[in-house]
């Protein structure tokens, strides 16, 4: 077992092959550089990306693979040139830990679109090392990719903001989906969808959840406070929504049609796609004749991430989570595949090692 676990200064759980089964593992984190922040990880959210890469669904996984890119914790050390963080600060790390810092996107705080950005796990950093994520006891990152979590905001609730939260918040702000009194449709009610409902209500929008499952109604309306709930396969319900929505956030993970949803938008409405279906088929008339837009988005830049965290703290927006220990992770990942989670698993890292 010792040989299997390896050795090093960081305890973790890793997948060794495309089975995706995780088990204990040790490796070395780098020493703190002058512009680095080292944090003791207290919590890490569980994202579908963790499934995709541990199981080599994208055919580019590098094993041993330590997943996790919704990281929250406490600063334990800072480099000599770091001015924005101090030991004891509560902080988060999201989906990327490096970028070129010199391109148009980086200069515009859109590091998530930098062609050289480095994923938090299963990425190759500038020194040639393969990055390892938050299913581990600590992480060392350049201060640019570290975010302050305001005092009093629970770290276990902060973790999912670093991917699920920002993935929803970014397109909502880009497309001005923060105008009180306007209408928002949310397709899907998982980790991303439930955050879209929470942001929508905080922005003063009239929120309609569009789902394939009647079993989601009580969660959508009773728990999250959505104003309306519609079953996407019910033609009468969908017909009643035609040309009624200003905005749609599409979080549906699988392949699905687009025309039925686009027809729900008002003239000039915007539908933002946050997932990766295998293809998109749209009849041009559904866009052109209504002046509608279909837009894509992925995570967010450093400025938006900090803004989103501050907004959540100020407005008491908290993801709904199910806390688990590290040794339950294999069951949790399978439950995520089976869509059996309300609404985000979060690993209690500090009490798991």
N, C-alpha and C positions, 0 to 999 in steps of 0.2 A: 504493500500500500504506500509506503514511503516513496518508492520510485515513481508510482503513479501520480502522487500528489506533487512531486517536484520539491524545490526548495526556493527560498526567497524571502523578501521582507514584507510581502503582502499575501494575506489569505484570501482565497476566492473559491468560486465554483465555476467549472469550465466544462464545455462540451468537447469531446475528443474526436468525434466523427459525425457523419450526417444522421445518425440515429437521434441526435439532439439531446441525448441523456446527459445531464450535468452531474458532476461529482466534485469533491474537494480538490483543490489545486493551489499551489504556491508559485509565486513568481516575484521578480524584482521590479518595483517602480523606480524611476530615475530619481536621483538626488535633486533637491530643490535648487533651481537656477535663480539668477538675480531677479527675474521677472515672473517667477512661479509662485503659485499658492498650493500648499498641500493641505488636504482636508481629510479628516476622519469621517468616513461615510456612515451615516446613521440609518438612511433609508434609500431604497431604490425602487422606482416604479417598474412594472412589467408591461412591455409594449409588444405588439405583434412583430415588430422588427426583431425581437429576441427569438421568436419562433423561426422567422425567415432565415436568419443567419446561423442559428445553432443547427438547423436541419438542412443547411446548404440549398435552400429553395432557389436562390439566385445564382448558384453555381460559382460562387467566389469566396466561400468561407475558408478562413485560414485557422487551422486547429493547432494547439488547444485554443478554444475561443471562449472568452469571458464576456458575456453580453451585459446590457444595462446602460441606458442613456437618459434616465430620469433620476438624477443623483442629488441627494440633499445631505448635508453634513455640517461639520464644525471645523473651522480653520485651526490647524495645529502648528503651521510654520509658514512664513512668508519670506521671499527673497529680499535681498538688500535694496532693490530698486522699487519694490511694491509700495504704493502709497494709498491705495484704495481699500485695502483689507488689512485686518490685524488678527492676531491669535484670539480665538474665541468667537469670531464672527460666524453667524449662520449663513451658509452659502449653498448655491446649487450649481450643477454642471449639466448641460444638455446634450444635444445630439452630435456636436462637433467640438473638437478641442484644439483646432489649429486652422489657419488659412494663410494665404500669401501676405496679407496685410498691406498690399501695395497696388491692387487692381482697382478698377472703378467700383466694383461691388463692395470690396472691403472698405474703400474710402467713403462709401455711402452707408456704412453699417448694415450691409446686406451680405455678410460673410457666408451665410448659408448658400448663396449662389456663386461663391468663388469657385473657379474651376479646380483650385488646389486645396479646397477645404478638406479637413481630415476628420473622418467619423470617430466618435468616442470609442467605439470598439470595431474590430475587424477593418481598421484603416491602417495605412502605412504613413507614419509620421515622417517629418523631414530628415530625421536621423536614421531612417530605415527600419525602425522598430514597428512592430504590429501593435496597434493600440488595444487595450483591454479595459472593459467597462466597469460598471458600478456594482456588479455582483461580487464585490470585494470590499476589503476593510478600509482602504484609503486610495486616493488618487492625487496625482500631481499635475497641475495644468497651468498654462500661461494665464496671467490674471485677466486678460481680455475676454477669456471664455468662461469666467467665473462670475456668478451673480449673487448680489446680496439678497438675503431673505429677511424681511423686516422682523424686528423683535416681536414675539407674540404669535407669529404665524407658525402653526405646527409643522415641523419638518416632514412628518409623514404625509401631510396634505400638500406640502410644497413640491414633493418629488414629481408627481404627475404633471405639474405645470410645465416642466422643462421639455416635454415633448407634446403630450396631448393638449395641454393648455395653449402653448404658443402656436401649435399647428392650426388651431381654430382662430385664435386671436388675430394673427397676422392678416389673413384675407378679410376678416371682418373690418379691421381698421383701414386696410388698403382700399376697400370698396365702400367706405363710409356706411357700414352697417351698424352705426351707433347713433342713428337718428331716432329719437323717441317718437312713438306713434306709428312707425312703419312696420311692415310685416316681414317675418322671417320664417322660411321653411327649413327644417332640419331633417335630412334623410339619414336614418340610422340612429340608434340610441345606445352606442357603446361608450368606450372611453372618450373618444372625440365628441360624439354626438351629445352626450350629457353635458360636456363643457360648453358646447355651442348654445344649448338651452340656457345654461346659467349666465353666460355672457349676454345673450339676447335679452333676458329678463333684466339684467343689470343696466343694459342700454335703454330700457324702456320700450322694447319692441313687442309686438304681438307675435307670439311664437307658436307655430304649428309643427308638431312632430309627425313625420311621414315614415311609417314602418311596415314591414311585412308581417309583423306578429301582433295579434290582438293582446297577447300577454304583456306587452310593453305599455299598455294604456295607463294603468294605475301608476307605474313608475313615472311616466311622462307628465301626467296631469297632477296626480296626487303628491308625488315626491318632489318633482322638479319644478312644478308650477307652470307647465306649458298651458297655453290658452286653448289649444285644439289638438286633436289626434286623429290621424287619417290612416287607413289601411291602403297601401299602394295598389293592391290587387282588386280593390272595390271600385268599379268604374263609376258608380254614382257618387261616392265620396270624392274621388279625384275630379270628376266633372264639376262638383260644387266649388272646387278650389281654383278652377281655370282663371287665368289672368288676374289673380288676387294677391300675389306675393311680390314684394319689392326685391327680396333676396332669398337665395337658397344656399345652404351649406350642405354639400354632399359628402358624407363620411362612409357611405356603403362600401364595404371592402371587396365584395365580389363583383363579377360581371353583372351589369344591369342596363336596361334601356335608358336613354336620355331624353328622348322626345316627350314622353309623358310628363316628365318633371319640368322641362323647359316650358311647356305649355301652361304651367301654373304661374309663370312670371308675368307681371305687368309689362307694359311697354317700357323699354329701357332697363328692365330688371337684369340682375346679375346672379349667375349660379357659379359657385366656387367649388371645384373638385379637389378633394384632399386625399383621395385614395388612388390606387394604381390598377384599374381594371385592364384586362388584356387588350381591349380596344374601345374606341369611342365611335359610335355611329349616330349622326345627327342629320335630320332632314334640314337643308338650308332654310326652308321657309320658317321653321321654328325659331331661327335666329333673325333672319333678315326682316320678315314681315312684322316682327314685334320689337325690332331694334334691341334684341336681347344679346347678352354676352355670356360665354362660357369660359371660365378662367381657371387656371391651375395654381397651386400653391404648395409649398413644403416648408415646414418649421418656420424659423424667423431669424432675423439678424440680432446682433447683440443689444442694440438700442431698444428694439421692440421687446426682447425677452425681459429686460429689466423693467421696462414700462408695464408689461403685462403682470409681472410679479407684484409690482407696487399697486397696480389697479386691483388685483385680487385681495391684497391685504387691506387696502382702504375701503373696499366694498364688501369685505367678509365673504368672498367667494371661495368655497372650498370644494375640491373634487370629492366625490363619494368613493370610498376605498374599502377594500377588504385586506386587512393586514395578515401577512403570512410570515412564517420563519423560512430561512434558507433551505432547510431540508424538505420543504414541501414544494419546491420550485418545479420539479418535473410534473407533478400532478397539476400545478397551477398552469403551466404552459399548455398542457393538454386541455384543461378546462377553457383556456383562452381560445384554442382552436375550436372547441365545441360551443363557444359563445356562452359559457356558463360563468359569468362574472358580473357583479354590480359594483362599480363600473370599471374599477382599476385595481388590480392587485398591487400591493406595495410590500416589499420585503423589509422586515425589521432586521436590518443588517447588524445593528449594534448589539442585539441580543441573540445573534445567530452564530457567532464565532467565539 
